[in-house]
């Protein structure tokens, strides 16, 4: 189905190629797993196989790529589009039409299908993706997991011979990710299954499907290729060193016991105290109901639960970014939503899921200094920038928006730490981070905890929860369902299932 | 289960099951435009009053729009119309003209007949514009409008469906805006509307549009002739709405004109 020889691509205006010297052979109906650190050209390869590179992008192509017997460079895009479908990472950026069934039909309309055939096929594709009941709903009212299966239905509808999936589950809670993979597994049970190219950093989810593995290094070069399991087994250390997650690793890593002499006391005034805390957005249903909890200075807490269970809402209420519509929350004895901004910033730092919302300056070099008044604060800003490898002269004048995903995340964490807050609140801090960036983030947060900063991290990433936090609070439909040691939650399969964490 | 199936089968937009809901959005657009142009040609308070009344009655009668929804949507515009009319009646230059007939006195303010008529005409115009556009919006789903623009008015699909996709990203933009403002606050900067917030919003919107465009292209958008999942055929409904929409106001005004003083 796919044959590549010496494939390479450099985006216009970039000094280095995104992808180079890739050789690849994939049989009809097989499943290829593509792995690599961020910036390794995984997405570029996916776009090329789907026929979007070079047709929709400017840049320099080299080598040869043949998909379904057609040379990608010479074939008109309409013929390539008939062959391959691609699902992207962000579910909401794939919704075109308002109603679910219309959205599935969109790709068929573009190919000029007859109306009766469209009606039959839309129903079929919705069933294959496991969202048949949602045909008449508005796409924006679906959960993230449902939206991603809607995207799958839309791509499956024209019966592509090749399915390209670019980190399709990284926005989903673990249960939503598992449901997505269950649908993929069923697709492969059919008599004439489509060929699948899968980019996924949650290797344990993807491995049961994968026949072949292609690992890329940070320069966009092939690092290893071959049968998936055998290649992982033979080169585990080398792949791990290149920043690639390897199978079974998540289960092997032990929970971090915490800093020595961790200042988690039972006595004293709690740093955060919530009583009967609840919130609803506008006149919608309650997002959070009756939450009472205390967090002590220096404590490190994971906030877990399904998409929409109220994690972000609780995190925002604690950090004073949202005023509670019910109950009270106190941060260091004050109502955080009423604290003047300058005083709030010394008590709470907040790291947003999307780092781009956080940047306030046009230069990386100035970003941390925004709003700082004392020279001690500025000195700390410079130290932080250096500690996070962001003080390089080539970065100082760059716009924060042009940084790579890993650099943006480090800069956004630095923004939250620059005033040395008593508590650092993080929303999905490991989202979009490869293995190397994960390690850097974990090390940085452990240092902060050792220095006495409390952590509250809303996360789907159980590996991260085990590596950094000691206590886990599980939310279910806006209420606290679990509150105890992180290690106890991780080892309790039934409880994890209840919280959509398996 | 049965309840879920029923809920799933119910049209998302109740207007789909009504006469006006099924009328081509283009026909409605033509009628509404004709109404508003006709109204602009006269200074008489009669036509706007007739149009506003027709639009408000047509919603529940032919559009399956609940009265509560109309009120929720239009109440602010009604208040604006009332305020504008009152303001113009109270502060019109005609009030200072000693020759003008006094209609009534509000404390020290003398309100004359011509001023009252001008205020009434203005208020009624705003009311009519609000009611007619409200009727169009409340009986037209964005998808049908895009379909009609492409199928009947031969707009470029890239424009019509691109706009539809962008329209769906509006709630997301509101979330982004809230995030950008929260991010300033938690970094110790005062609230308000710093220009930087709009730059951030622009960056996020462009990034989102970029991704959306790529996803649309990946689904063969713009590669060849399209077919329609929801074809829009001109039918008796369109003819009836067009005839009634253009004929009724004309008839009312003509008879009103001949029977009037």
Interface residues (C-beta under 8 A of the other chain):
Chain A: X50 X52 X56 X76 X77 X78 X81 X82 X85 X86 X88 X90 X92 X93 X94 X95 X96 X97 X98 X99 X101 X102 X105 X106 X107 X108 X109 X110 X111 X112 X113 X114 X115 X118 X119 X122 X133 X134 X135 X136 X137 X138 X139 X140 X151 X154 X155 X158 X316 X319 X320 X321 X322 X341 X342 X344 X345 X346 X348 X349 X350 X352 X354 X356 X357 X358 X359 X360 X370 X371 X401 X415 X416 X419
Chain B: X4 X5 X8 X9 X10 X11 X12 X141 X142 X143 X161 X164 X165 X168 X169 X171 X172 X176 X179 X180 X182 X183 X184 X185 X186 X187 X188 X189 X190 X191 X196 X200 X203 X204 X207 X208 X211 X212 X214 X215 X216 X217 X218 X219 X220 X221 X222 X223 X224 X225 X226 X227 X228 X229 X230 X231
